[in-house]
Amino acid sequence: MKVGLLGAGRIGALHAGVLARDEDVDEILVGDADPERAEAVAAEVGGEAGKIEDVLGAGPDAVVIAASTPAHAPLIRAAVDAGIPAFCEKPIALGYEETVEVVDEVESSGATLQIGFQRRFDAGYSEAKRLVETGALGTIYSIRLATHDPEPPPEEYIPASGGIFRDLHIHDFDILRWLTGGEVDEVYATGSVRGFDFFAEHGDVDTSAALITMIDGAVAVLTGGRHDPLGYDVRAEVFGSKDSVAVGLDRRTPLRSVEPGMPSPEKPAYPNFQERFADAYAAEMRHFLSVVKGEAENPCTARDALEALRIAMAADLSLDEHRPVSPSEVA
Ligand SMILES: NC(=O)c1ccc[n+]([C@@H]2O[C@H](COP(=O)([O-])OP(=O)(O)OC[C@H]3O[C@@H](n4cnc5c(N)ncnc54)[C@H](O)[C@@H]3O)[C@@H](O)[C@H]2O)c1
């Protein structure tokens, strides 16, 4: 397969490595707004660097869009117009209207667009979902979700990030829908600036929490933050009438028990998303290539991205107005 990679930054370089190791991929063409980045990543994986239009014009069997967020919608449109199946990193766009337009275009054209919510391919989340679906957990009473980044991003990242709910918690919102198979009824979000004043200067927070009620009545509690000195902490706990399980709780979880006799976590804790989800990123790309070959269903559609965005927007509104907000208010 000939695969085009559009965007050769942090996550683009990671996807390039995964593609290079895949036996279905014979050729990788790399394009980036910054030609030096494209060349560096192409050289690392034995691919070829070129302009974006040349990559799209070279007749690739698939494209992987990993450019900065504002480039996603135009690149998705270019792939759809050229009839090339695409994988695109989250989000489709930060704005609701632009996202809806892209989702409509993708759905009406019948194009393939898989979105990069890699937690759906993580072994722990997958096992929790299996247990929910088989009924092994019984009635789902409540869910606890957490995403705590080790270090805040640089200040210049914040204004265009969309804020903590669209940027960081979007993965929690997606996984909540996916794990439970249900939809969100209401979000009550809060947040504050506890460590880094520049978040306040951009109308954002560095510490966040939300109470979420699902349409079937299950409740979820979410916490997050931009600074965890112990490492990258992403977890979920699902409490049911028959059993309760934890995802992301292992010897590298950056959390230590203070109970007597409990062993300390192994060092090093997960330092970043690349290490925590290395296997999940590989599995999602493997799955995408199977979708391209017509051997698998698209597991994470454009509409899933829109639904996660609506929950994030409800959380934003809730934070602003200090009241519970339904995602249906957003649209
Ligand atoms: N799924 C995940 O866990 C995950 C993790 C990190 C980032 N992301 C998403 O991936 C995207 C990229 O994030 P990153 O951390 O790699 O950012 P980055 O800044 O490291 O890289 C972005 C790259 O895109 C390039 N670029 C900008 N505009 C472009 C255009 N019009 N055409 C082609 N290339 C262009 C930049 O030159 C840069 O090389 C973001 O949308 C982000 O939300 C997802």
The ligand as a Gaussian input file, in Angstrom:
#p B3LYP/6-31G(d) Opt

LIG

0 1
 N       -4.843000      11.138000      19.553000
 C       -3.958000      11.665000      20.358000
 O       -3.666000      11.140000      21.410000
 C       -3.251000      12.919000      19.940000
 C       -2.047000      13.259000      20.592000
 C       -1.391000      14.414000      20.171000
 C       -1.923000      15.198000      19.176000
 N       -3.104000      14.854000      18.593000
 C       -3.684000      15.700000      17.520000
 O       -2.794000      15.605000      16.416000
 C       -2.668000      16.872000      15.776000
 C       -1.201000      17.255000      15.703000
 O       -0.693000      17.382000      17.016000
 P        0.896000      17.368000      17.315000
 O        1.024000      17.303000      18.772000
 O        1.567000      16.346000      16.467000
 O        1.282000      18.845000      16.808000
 P        2.674000      19.359000      16.257000
 O        2.621000      20.828000      16.393000
 O        3.813000      18.606000      16.872000
 O        2.653000      18.968000      14.714000
 C        1.756000      19.524000      13.801000
 C        2.398000      19.487000      12.419000
 O        1.430000      19.916000      11.455000
 C        2.105000      20.735000      10.515000
 N        1.124000      21.532000       9.797000
 C        0.498000      22.654000      10.196000
 N       -0.370000      23.066000       9.242000
 C       -0.295000      22.184000       8.232000
 C       -0.933000      22.050000       6.987000
 N       -1.845000      22.944000       6.573000
 N       -0.619000      21.003000       6.215000
 C        0.305000      20.093000       6.614000
 N        0.970000      20.181000       7.777000
 C        0.664000      21.193000       8.585000
 C        3.111000      21.532000      11.354000
 O        4.150000      22.072000      10.557000
 C        3.612000      20.431000      12.302000
 O        4.697000      19.717000      11.772000
 C       -3.551000      17.850000      16.566000
 O       -4.765000      17.995000      15.908000
 C       -3.740000      17.166000      17.900000
 O       -4.994000      17.474000      18.476000
 C       -3.763000      13.734000      18.939000

